[in-house]
Amino acid sequence: MRPKSHITSAASFLVIILMIWYAFHSQTPSSDVKENLTATEWSTARALQHVKAVSLKPHYVGSKAHNEVRGYISEELKKMGLNVAVQKGYDISRNGNLSQPENILARIKGSQPDNKALVLLSHYDSDPHSSKGASDAASGVATILEGVRAFLAQNKQPKNDIIICITDGEELGLNGARLFVKNHPWAKNIGFVLNFEARGSGGPSYVLVETNGGNRKIIQEFMAAGTEYPVANSLAYSIYQMIPNTTDLTVFKEDGNINGLNFAFIGDHFDYHTEMDTYERLDRNTLAHQGSYLMPLLSHFSDLDMTDRVMVDPGDDLVYFPMPLVKMLSFPFSWLAAIIIISGLLLLFIVMYGIRKRRIILKHMLGGFVPFLGSLAIGYLLSKYGWEAIKSNEFYLDINPVFPYNGYWLIAASAFAAVTICFFLYHKFYHKDRIASWSVAPLFLLWIISLAIAFPVGTGGLIPDIYLGGAGFFVVPVLAGLIMLWLNVYQKRPSYIPLLLLAVPAIFIFAPFIKAFPVALGMSILFVAAVLSTLLFGLLIPILGHYRKKGVLAYGSLMVTVICLCFAFAKAEFSPNQPKPTSLIYVQNQDTKTAQWATYDKALSDWTKEKLGDEPEQANKLNENSIDSKYGTGFSYATKTDYKELAEIKVEVLTDTATNALRTVRFRVTSESVVHRYEVFANSKYIFEKAKVNALEIEATGTTKKPFGRRWGNRMFSYYVSDNQALEMEMTFDAGVEPELIIYAASFDLLDQKEMQVSKRPLDQMSMPFVLNDAVLRKRTVVLSKRLLIERKETGVESLPDTSYE
């Protein structure tokens, strides 16, 4: 029988390319920003107006712009005829960050007031201190404001109350969400939460389930709502449960046992928490995607009977994944064992049948593992060690630790390099009668993967440490591949049409993951793009195996790989559109009257060298007490400098008493100059029986089951200050102990203090995110000595000056 014609092969190849393109393109709505939509429709254009208003300036907790943003959001809700309240109070997070959040609350009354309420959730604070927060999370605020406006314009009263909860202090440690869940009466009667978040400035918005039970009811209701562009899969659900990611919704789940859905986009992660998170850089497609989720879900859940809080027992889960036309498919976790076993038996049956019919030759089938596993191995090694080779380049040292500016081009290069290797090796092994034999290896490997990570055994899997039951939909491409294998066994040259239809599950499941995994989990797993590209290529062997010009396709793919690499290396330079993150801090020790310039930069820029010089010292001493940062980053370099007379950190004793061998000291820390953040350190040997900070009682934590029992290094807590309020502490401890506290006071105004003589940061640089930056940091040591109590008893003085401290 003659081989497939070049024309039909070329046509099928074009269809595969179009399907892969559509697998990405169909994830989000059109980016066209349509004007003049009806009042009852959610409008990207109107939502963008809110994004622009909220993201004009950095609006972190304690900033002037923070108050302005809160006022803007409140006024917009009032314009809709809603009563707006502000909930204010202190909260300390599990990672020791204290603040006084001010949540914005409003409520739409339902026709059945005894029903459980639906919560629309996002946060309005931006990350300290330079982020404008257009994506994180002005986009979430704008999505809700526009959604509520459109919903009210429909003049339809929902059955359930709808609570609009715009929290504060999310960036510091979910402070506002915890304040609401623990203290607000509305939190007692909530049925479900829809939370809108961001960890980048573009890309599709992923649906992530938060529940203490199973996901079945949540996913069923989500599918019933009929969202147009659901980017939701149960693998993400399983991974999300394993990694320490938290959002405001996590607080609702953990502290309130309230279910909900997160909608978060993670593309363009290089903008995350930086001054580049602006209105202009927010992807319009992405914002429209958030709106496409909100409106059908708002309509559905506002009328849904949520007496059960959309809760089912743990383990009552669905495997779910997106598919074109039908949007989403799902089946129960409980089916997984049977499906995996049946698919394995079917694979064995087809192989045995093929051997019997001499359409599968055992030698050739085993030989088919050579090009497939060879492609996997070479692709993995090239991507992994290619990244290892280039990441030490100065360009990558200080940019976003998860995803660089040229990350997309590197992913594309990794994927096309893997495809090049596949075409080349399969070209070398090509024989027109071995297609069925070659098709077995990829199917067998994917079946083994499904068995290893998704086969349920009790409450876990065959290998508990890697059990990801949500990956159970991997068996769907296995089942489709079995039919493709059968067709190649039954016919030497099957029609491309059924084969292409059967390729849909593999393409629409695995193609988006090629990009999504490195974007979500970082460039350290860039090799996953190569591995998944090879796996997808292998699953398409029942089609691609018939191509006689694999050598030509190998060279074509190689050219694309080279082009991607050229673009990747061309983008590996800093510019105003791709600025280099830099950092500078003036550290003053008021105990020793010394000062240093410090930085987090690993590769010093000319701008930081102006203060640190060409050969600064390692900052090991400074890092003995690690200042709070998102990734636990410490100072890299430091240089001694002149001591400047700055406002003193003042410590005033308010009360000092002793009872039953326990001593309680209450004192206040203030400064005449602005303070945006206090950090308090104490050696872990100092144990406190009770503690209050700004009248907030500190819960017992850690192995000691005492206040501040869990510390980060020696850091007890960080206090993010609003309106330059004082830090007041009350500590109870063994009267025979003299605790030593180290207090840092930081202000984010280094570049504004003329006496510091810091030049303007160049346009191709920006303030480094995730760390204390552009700051003046003052240090003061306080010893709660016994002499204080003795002097107090002798003098009867109610308040001793801070000079009484050692």
WOHUHU-V432176 format. One record per residue. N is the residue number from 1. RES is the residue in three letters. PHI is phi as a letter, one per 40 degrees, with the letter a starting at -180 (NA if undefined). Layout:
n;res;phi
N;RES;PHI
N;RES;PHI
//
This chain:
n;res;phi
1;MET;NA
2;ARG;c
3;PRO;c
4;LYS;c
5;SER;c
6;HIS;c
7;ILE;c
8;THR;c
9;SER;c
10;ALA;c
11;ALA;c
12;SER;c
13;PHE;c
14;LEU;c
15;VAL;c
16;ILE;c
17;ILE;c
18;LEU;c
19;MET;c
20;ILE;c
21;TRP;d
22;TYR;c
23;ALA;d
24;PHE;c
25;HIS;c
26;SER;c
27;GLN;c
28;THR;b
29;PRO;c
30;SER;c
31;SER;c
32;ASP;c
33;VAL;c
34;LYS;c
35;GLU;c
36;ASN;g
37;LEU;c
38;THR;c
39;ALA;c
40;THR;c
41;GLU;b
42;TRP;c
43;SER;b
44;THR;c
45;ALA;c
46;ARG;c
47;ALA;c
48;LEU;c
49;GLN;c
50;HIS;c
51;VAL;d
52;LYS;c
53;ALA;c
54;VAL;c
55;SER;b
56;LEU;c
57;LYS;b
58;PRO;d
59;HIS;b
60;TYR;c
61;VAL;d
62;GLY;g
63;SER;c
64;LYS;c
65;ALA;c
66;HIS;c
67;ASN;c
68;GLU;c
69;VAL;c
70;ARG;c
71;GLY;c
72;TYR;c
73;ILE;c
74;SER;c
75;GLU;c
76;GLU;c
77;LEU;c
78;LYS;c
79;LYS;d
80;MET;c
81;GLY;g
82;LEU;c
83;ASN;c
84;VAL;b
85;ALA;b
86;VAL;b
87;GLN;c
88;LYS;b
89;GLY;i
90;TYR;c
91;ASP;a
92;ILE;b
93;SER;c
94;ARG;c
95;ASN;c
96;GLY;g
97;ASN;b
98;LEU;b
99;SER;a
100;GLN;b
101;PRO;c
102;GLU;b
103;ASN;c
104;ILE;b
105;LEU;b
106;ALA;a
107;ARG;a
108;ILE;c
109;LYS;c
110;GLY;c
111;SER;c
112;GLN;b
113;PRO;c
114;ASP;c
115;ASN;c
116;LYS;c
117;ALA;c
118;LEU;c
119;VAL;b
120;LEU;b
121;LEU;b
122;SER;a
123;HIS;b
124;TYR;b
125;ASP;c
126;SER;b
127;ASP;c
128;PRO;c
129;HIS;b
130;SER;b
131;SER;c
132;LYS;c
133;GLY;g
134;ALA;c
135;SER;c
136;ASP;b
137;ALA;b
138;ALA;c
139;SER;c
140;GLY;c
141;VAL;c
142;ALA;c
143;THR;d
144;ILE;c
145;LEU;d
146;GLU;c
147;GLY;c
148;VAL;c
149;ARG;d
150;ALA;c
151;PHE;c
152;LEU;c
153;ALA;c
154;GLN;c
155;ASN;f
156;LYS;b
157;GLN;c
158;PRO;c
159;LYS;c
160;ASN;b
161;ASP;c
162;ILE;b
163;ILE;c
164;ILE;c
165;CYS;b
166;ILE;b
167;THR;c
168;ASP;b
169;GLY;g
170;GLU;c
171;GLU;c
172;LEU;c
173;GLY;i
174;LEU;g
175;ASN;c
176;GLY;c
177;ALA;c
178;ARG;c
179;LEU;c
180;PHE;c
181;VAL;c
182;LYS;c
183;ASN;b
184;HIS;c
185;PRO;c
186;TRP;c
187;ALA;c
188;LYS;c
189;ASN;b
190;ILE;b
191;GLY;c
192;PHE;a
193;VAL;b
194;LEU;b
195;ASN;b
196;PHE;b
197;GLU;b
198;ALA;a
199;ARG;b
200;GLY;i
201;SER;b
202;GLY;a
203;GLY;g
204;PRO;c
205;SER;c
206;TYR;c
207;VAL;c
208;LEU;b
209;VAL;c
210;GLU;b
211;THR;a
212;ASN;c
213;GLY;b
214;GLY;c
215;ASN;c
216;ARG;d
217;LYS;c
218;ILE;c
219;ILE;c
220;GLN;c
221;GLU;c
222;PHE;c
223;MET;c
224;ALA;c
225;ALA;c
226;GLY;g
227;THR;c
228;GLU;c
229;TYR;b
230;PRO;c
231;VAL;b
232;ALA;a
233;ASN;a
234;SER;c
235;LEU;c
236;ALA;c
237;TYR;c
238;SER;c
239;ILE;c
240;TYR;c
241;GLN;c
242;MET;c
243;ILE;b
244;PRO;c
245;ASN;c
246;THR;b
247;THR;b
248;ASP;d
249;LEU;c
250;THR;d
251;VAL;c
252;PHE;c
253;LYS;c
254;GLU;c
255;ASP;c
256;GLY;b
257;ASN;f
258;ILE;b
259;ASN;c
260;GLY;a
261;LEU;b
262;ASN;c
263;PHE;b
264;ALA;b
265;PHE;b
266;ILE;b
267;GLY;c
268;ASP;f
269;HIS;c
270;PHE;c
271;ASP;c
272;TYR;c
273;HIS;g
274;THR;b
275;GLU;c
276;MET;c
277;ASP;c
278;THR;b
279;TYR;d
280;GLU;c
281;ARG;c
282;LEU;c
283;ASP;c
284;ARG;c
285;ASN;d
286;THR;c
287;LEU;c
288;ALA;c
289;HIS;c
290;GLN;c
291;GLY;c
292;SER;c
293;TYR;c
294;LEU;c
295;MET;c
296;PRO;c
297;LEU;c
298;LEU;c
299;SER;c
300;HIS;c
301;PHE;c
302;SER;c
303;ASP;b
304;LEU;c
305;ASP;c
306;MET;b
307;THR;d
308;ASP;c
309;ARG;f
310;VAL;f
311;MET;b
312;VAL;b
313;ASP;c
314;PRO;d
315;GLY;g
316;ASP;c
317;ASP;b
318;LEU;b
319;VAL;c
320;TYR;a
321;PHE;a
322;PRO;c
323;MET;a
324;PRO;c
325;LEU;g
326;VAL;c
327;LYS;g
328;MET;a
329;LEU;b
330;SER;a
331;PHE;a
332;PRO;c
333;PHE;d
334;SER;c
335;TRP;c
336;LEU;d
337;ALA;d
338;ALA;c
339;ILE;c
340;ILE;c
341;ILE;c
342;ILE;c
343;SER;c
344;GLY;c
345;LEU;c
346;LEU;c
347;LEU;c
348;LEU;c
349;PHE;c
350;ILE;c
351;VAL;c
352;MET;c
353;TYR;c
354;GLY;c
355;ILE;c
356;ARG;c
357;LYS;c
358;ARG;g
359;ARG;c
360;ILE;b
361;ILE;b
362;LEU;d
363;LYS;c
364;HIS;c
365;MET;c
366;LEU;c
367;GLY;c
368;GLY;c
369;PHE;c
370;VAL;c
371;PRO;c
372;PHE;c
373;LEU;c
374;GLY;c
375;SER;c
376;LEU;d
377;ALA;c
378;ILE;c
379;GLY;c
380;TYR;c
381;LEU;c
382;LEU;c
383;SER;c
384;LYS;c
385;TYR;c
386;GLY;c
387;TRP;c
388;GLU;d
389;ALA;c
390;ILE;c
391;LYS;c
392;SER;c
393;ASN;c
394;GLU;d
395;PHE;c
396;TYR;c
397;LEU;c
398;ASP;b
399;ILE;c
400;ASN;d
401;PRO;c
402;VAL;b
403;PHE;a
404;PRO;c
405;TYR;d
406;ASN;c
407;GLY;d
408;TYR;c
409;TRP;c
410;LEU;c
411;ILE;c
412;ALA;c
413;ALA;c
414;SER;c
415;ALA;c
416;PHE;c
417;ALA;c
418;ALA;c
419;VAL;c
420;THR;d
421;ILE;c
422;CYS;d
423;PHE;c
424;PHE;c
425;LEU;c
426;TYR;c
427;HIS;c
428;LYS;c
429;PHE;c
430;TYR;c
431;HIS;a
432;LYS;c
433;ASP;b
434;ARG;b
435;ILE;c
436;ALA;c
437;SER;c
438;TRP;c
439;SER;c
440;VAL;c
441;ALA;d
442;PRO;c
443;LEU;c
444;PHE;c
445;LEU;c
446;LEU;c
447;TRP;c
448;ILE;c
449;ILE;c
450;SER;c
451;LEU;c
452;ALA;c
453;ILE;b
454;ALA;b
455;PHE;c
456;PRO;c
457;VAL;b
458;GLY;g
459;THR;c
460;GLY;b
461;GLY;b
462;LEU;d
463;ILE;b
464;PRO;d
465;ASP;c
466;ILE;b
467;TYR;c
468;LEU;b
469;GLY;d
470;GLY;c
471;ALA;c
472;GLY;d
473;PHE;c
474;PHE;c
475;VAL;c
476;VAL;c
477;PRO;c
478;VAL;c
479;LEU;c
480;ALA;c
481;GLY;c
482;LEU;c
483;ILE;c
484;MET;c
485;LEU;c
486;TRP;d
487;LEU;c
488;ASN;c
489;VAL;c
490;TYR;c
491;GLN;b
492;LYS;c
493;ARG;b
494;PRO;c
495;SER;c
496;TYR;c
497;ILE;c
498;PRO;c
499;LEU;c
500;LEU;c
501;LEU;c
502;LEU;c
503;ALA;c
504;VAL;d
505;PRO;d
506;ALA;c
507;ILE;c
508;PHE;c
509;ILE;c
510;PHE;c
511;ALA;d
512;PRO;c
513;PHE;c
514;ILE;d
515;LYS;c
516;ALA;c
517;PHE;c
518;PRO;c
519;VAL;c
520;ALA;c
521;LEU;b
522;GLY;h
523;MET;c
524;SER;c
525;ILE;b
526;LEU;d
527;PHE;d
528;VAL;c
529;ALA;c
530;ALA;c
531;VAL;c
532;LEU;c
533;SER;c
534;THR;c
535;LEU;c
536;LEU;c
537;PHE;d
538;GLY;c
539;LEU;c
540;LEU;c
541;ILE;d
542;PRO;d
543;ILE;b
544;LEU;c
545;GLY;c
546;HIS;c
547;TYR;c
548;ARG;c
549;LYS;b
550;LYS;c
551;GLY;c
552;VAL;c
553;LEU;c
554;ALA;c
555;TYR;c
556;GLY;c
557;SER;c
558;LEU;c
559;MET;c
560;VAL;c
561;THR;d
562;VAL;c
563;ILE;c
564;CYS;c
565;LEU;c
566;CYS;c
567;PHE;c
568;ALA;c
569;PHE;c
570;ALA;c
571;LYS;c
572;ALA;c
573;GLU;a
574;PHE;c
575;SER;a
576;PRO;d
577;ASN;c
578;GLN;b
579;PRO;c
580;LYS;c
581;PRO;c
582;THR;b
583;SER;a
584;LEU;a
585;ILE;b
586;TYR;c
587;VAL;b
588;GLN;b
589;ASN;c
590;GLN;c
591;ASP;c
592;THR;b
593;LYS;f
594;THR;b
595;ALA;a
596;GLN;a
597;TRP;c
598;ALA;b
599;THR;a
600;TYR;c
601;ASP;c
602;LYS;c
603;ALA;b
604;LEU;c
605;SER;c
606;ASP;c
607;TRP;c
608;THR;c
609;LYS;c
610;GLU;d
611;LYS;b
612;LEU;c
613;GLY;g
614;ASP;c
615;GLU;b
616;PRO;c
617;GLU;c
618;GLN;c
619;ALA;c
620;ASN;c
621;LYS;c
622;LEU;c
623;ASN;c
624;GLU;c
625;ASN;b
626;SER;c
627;ILE;c
628;ASP;d
629;SER;a
630;LYS;c
631;TYR;b
632;GLY;g
633;THR;c
634;GLY;b
635;PHE;c
636;SER;c
637;TYR;b
638;ALA;a
639;THR;a
640;LYS;c
641;THR;a
642;ASP;c
643;TYR;c
644;LYS;b
645;GLU;c
646;LEU;b
647;ALA;d
648;GLU;c
649;ILE;c
650;LYS;c
651;VAL;b
652;GLU;b
653;VAL;c
654;LEU;b
655;THR;a
656;ASP;a
657;THR;b
658;ALA;b
659;THR;a
660;ASN;f
661;ALA;g
662;LEU;b
663;ARG;b
664;THR;b
665;VAL;b
666;ARG;b
667;PHE;a
668;ARG;b
669;VAL;b
670;THR;b
671;SER;a
672;GLU;c
673;SER;c
674;VAL;c
675;VAL;b
676;HIS;c
677;ARG;a
678;TYR;b
679;GLU;b
680;VAL;b
681;PHE;b
682;ALA;a
683;ASN;d
684;SER;c
685;LYS;c
686;TYR;c
687;ILE;b
688;PHE;b
689;GLU;c
690;LYS;a
691;ALA;a
692;LYS;b
693;VAL;b
694;ASN;f
695;ALA;g
696;LEU;c
697;GLU;c
698;ILE;c
699;GLU;c
700;ALA;c
701;THR;a
702;GLY;g
703;THR;c
704;THR;c
705;LYS;f
706;LYS;b
707;PRO;d
708;PHE;f
709;GLY;c
710;ARG;b
711;ARG;b
712;TRP;b
713;GLY;g
714;ASN;b
715;ARG;c
716;MET;c
717;PHE;a
718;SER;b
719;TYR;b
720;TYR;c
721;VAL;c
722;SER;b
723;ASP;f
724;ASN;f
725;GLN;c
726;ALA;c
727;LEU;b
728;GLU;b
729;MET;b
730;GLU;b
731;MET;b
732;THR;b
733;PHE;a
734;ASP;d
735;ALA;c
736;GLY;c
737;VAL;b
738;GLU;b
739;PRO;c
740;GLU;b
741;LEU;b
742;ILE;b
743;ILE;b
744;TYR;b
745;ALA;b
746;ALA;b
747;SER;b
748;PHE;c
749;ASP;b
750;LEU;d
751;LEU;c
752;ASP;c
753;GLN;c
754;LYS;c
755;GLU;c
756;MET;c
757;GLN;f
758;VAL;c
759;SER;c
760;LYS;c
761;ARG;c
762;PRO;d
763;LEU;c
764;ASP;c
765;GLN;b
766;MET;a
767;SER;c
768;MET;c
769;PRO;c
770;PHE;g
771;VAL;b
772;LEU;c
773;ASN;a
774;ASP;f
775;ALA;b
776;VAL;b
777;LEU;b
778;ARG;b
779;LYS;b
780;ARG;a
781;THR;b
782;VAL;b
783;VAL;b
784;LEU;c
785;SER;c
786;LYS;c
787;ARG;d
788;LEU;c
789;LEU;c
790;ILE;c
791;GLU;c
792;ARG;c
793;LYS;c
794;GLU;c
795;THR;c
796;GLY;g
797;VAL;c
798;GLU;c
799;SER;a
800;LEU;c
801;PRO;c
802;ASP;c
803;THR;c
804;SER;c
805;TYR;c
806;GLU;c
//
